[in-house]
Amino acid sequence: MPALSGATALPLLGHASQDDLLDVCRRAARAARRQRRPVLASWATRLRHVDPIALWSHGRVHTDRSLLWQSAWDRGSLVALGTAHDLTAHGDSRIPATRKSWERLLHDSVTGGHPGDDLPTGQGPLLVGGFSFAAADAAAAAESPATPLPEALMWVPALQVRGSAALYPMAELRLNAVVHPDDDPEQTAKSLVHLAEQCVPEETATRADGTPPPSRTSPAFRDLPPAEQWKDLVGQAVDRIRSGAFEKVVLAREVTVTTDVPFDLPAALERLRRTYPDATLFAVGHGARTFIGATPEYLVRLSGGNVHALGLAGTAPRGATAGLDAELEKQLTDSAKIQHEHDVVVRVLVDALHPTCAHVEAGSGPTVLKLANVQHLATVVEGRGIRPGLGILHFVERLHPTPALGGHPREESLGWLKQNEGLERGWYGGTIGWTDTSGQGEFAVAIRCALVRDNTASLYAGCGIVADSDPQEEYEETLAKLRPMRQALGLE
Ligand SMILES: C=C(O[C@H]1C=CC=C(C(=O)O)[C@@H]1O)C(=O)O
C-alpha cells in the first residue's frame, strides 16, 4: 500500500521514497507543534541528469515562481520550482533582513532522504532569488504599486533540482516545505509528490539548437530616454565628475519592445547558452513576468571557506578578424581612461572584503574576458580566512551595488543617478543567486538581461562614465551590450 493514498508512485518517487518523505514531514509537524512555530522540512533523492532549460521550461508552466541558473564558474545548474516559503523584506535593509529570516528558518530544520554526494558547491535546501538594484522608493511605490518585480524576492523553492551536465551523470531532486503547527503532514507530503509528478518530465529532450525564432512583423522599439537625451546625460555626468562631485557613475538606458507574438523564452535561453558559454544563464519567473539573461559578471561566490568577487569594468568591441580583434584588445588594455574605470571597481572590492577576511588579494593585473559581443577587463579578488559566522548574504550586503553598476563614491554617485537617470532599473543591475544552509552560494550581477511579459520586453544596458568618457562612444557601447538579448529574443 502506498503511504500516501491517492498519490501515484513515479519511478522517480517509489513507495519507499514516499514513505521516507512522509516521515520527514511528520517529524517537522511534531517539531512545529512542540515549538509553536513553522519548521522547514527537506527531503532529497538522486535523479538522472535532466537538461536544466528543458526542466525549467516544463516545470514553470505548473507553478507561478521559478528560477533557472546555470553557473559559468563551476558549470553547476539549479532549477527551482514553486514556493515552500517566501522571505519578504523591504527597503535599504532588505538584504540583512532576508539573511536573518533565513538563519531563523534554518533553526531545527528536519531533513531526510538521499542527498547527492557529488554536487557542485552548496548543500541541502536552498534560498534562491534576487534583489533589485536599489531599494524601492516608498513614495513612488505607493503611487504605482504594480512594480514589476519586488525589491527583494528570495524564497525556498518547493522543488529544486541541482546538477552539473559537465561533471556528473546524476542530479539531486529535493522537495521542501515549511510545516506549520496545524498542518497535516500527509497533505504536505502529497502536495510535494504531486508537484514532482507535474514538474519533472519522464523524458526531456533539449530543444534543437538553432530553432528559428518565430516570425514577427516589425517589432516596435522605444528608447528610454531617447538616444540624444541619453547622450546629453552622459555629458552632464562627465561635467559633474570633472567638477569633483564623484569619480565614476554607471549610466543605463532601457529599450522596450512590443511584438505581435509572445517571446519564446526557452528558445531565447538556448541561444544565450550557445552564444555565451562563459556567462551565467538565469531566468526568474514571477507570475506572468520573467527576468532572463546571460551575465558575465558575478558579484560574489563563497565556497570552501574562500570568497571571490569579480571586478568587471572596461569594454571594447570585438573585431571582425583576428587582427582587428587583437588591435581592439590592445586599445582596451592600453587605455588610461578604461584602466581607471576598472581600477575604481577593484579598489572598492578589496576595501569591502578586507574587514571580513584574514587575506585579501586582487589579481596582479586585469585579464581580458572575450564574449561574443564585447571584450572586458576582468580582475578576480579573492578573500581567504573568512571571519567565522559570515555567509554569502553578508557579502552581498557589503558589495552590492559595486561601482561596475553604481558608482564611486557610492552615496554621491547613487544620489546623482536617482535624481538624473530617470530610469526604473528594477532588477537590472541587481543581484540574483542562491545560498545554502551553510552560507555558501553564488550571486551574479544582473546585466545583459531583459524583463519579459508575453509579447513585451524591456532590455537594459549601461556604461561606466569617468572624466574622459565620450557620449557617442558610450552610446555605441550600450548597443553592443544590448545585442545578446536582442538576438536571443529573435529581434535581430
Ligand atoms: C553596466 C553594464 O556592464 C558593466 C559590466 C562590464 C563592463 C562595464 C563597462 O565597461 O561599463 C559595466 O561596468 C551593462 O552591461 O549594462
The ligand as an SDF file (V2000), in Angstrom:
LIG
                    3D

 16 16  0  0  0  0  0  0  0  0999 V2000
   26.6190   48.0230  -16.8440 C   0  0  0  0  0  0  0  0  0  0  0  0
   26.9150   47.0520  -17.6990 C   0  0  0  0  0  0  0  0  0  0  0  0
   28.1570   46.4870  -17.7700 O   0  0  0  0  0  0  0  0  0  0  0  0
   29.0870   46.6400  -16.6970 C   0  0  0  0  0  0  0  0  0  0  0  0
   29.9250   45.4200  -16.7120 C   0  0  0  0  0  0  0  0  0  0  0  0
   31.0390   45.3260  -17.5110 C   0  0  0  0  0  0  0  0  0  0  0  0
   31.5520   46.4740  -18.1460 C   0  0  0  0  0  0  0  0  0  0  0  0
   31.0120   47.7060  -17.9190 C   0  0  0  0  0  0  0  0  0  0  0  0
   31.5630   48.9140  -18.5900 C   0  0  0  0  0  0  0  0  0  0  0  0
   32.5990   48.8110  -19.2690 O   0  0  0  0  0  0  0  0  0  0  0  0
   30.9650   49.9910  -18.4870 O   0  0  0  0  0  0  0  0  0  0  0  0
   29.9240   47.9000  -16.9200 C   0  0  0  0  0  0  0  0  0  0  0  0
   30.5200   48.3030  -15.7390 O   0  0  0  0  0  0  0  0  0  0  0  0
   25.9050   46.5130  -18.6330 C   0  0  0  0  0  0  0  0  0  0  0  0
   26.1880   45.5630  -19.3550 O   0  0  0  0  0  0  0  0  0  0  0  0
   24.7610   47.0330  -18.6440 O   0  0  0  0  0  0  0  0  0  0  0  0
  1  2  2  0
  2  3  1  0
  2 14  1  0
  3  4  1  0
  4  5  1  0
  4 12  1  0
  5  6  2  0
  6  7  1  0
  7  8  2  0
  8  9  1  0
  8 12  1  0
  9 10  2  0
  9 11  1  0
 12 13  1  0
 14 15  2  0
 14 16  1  0
M  END
$$$$
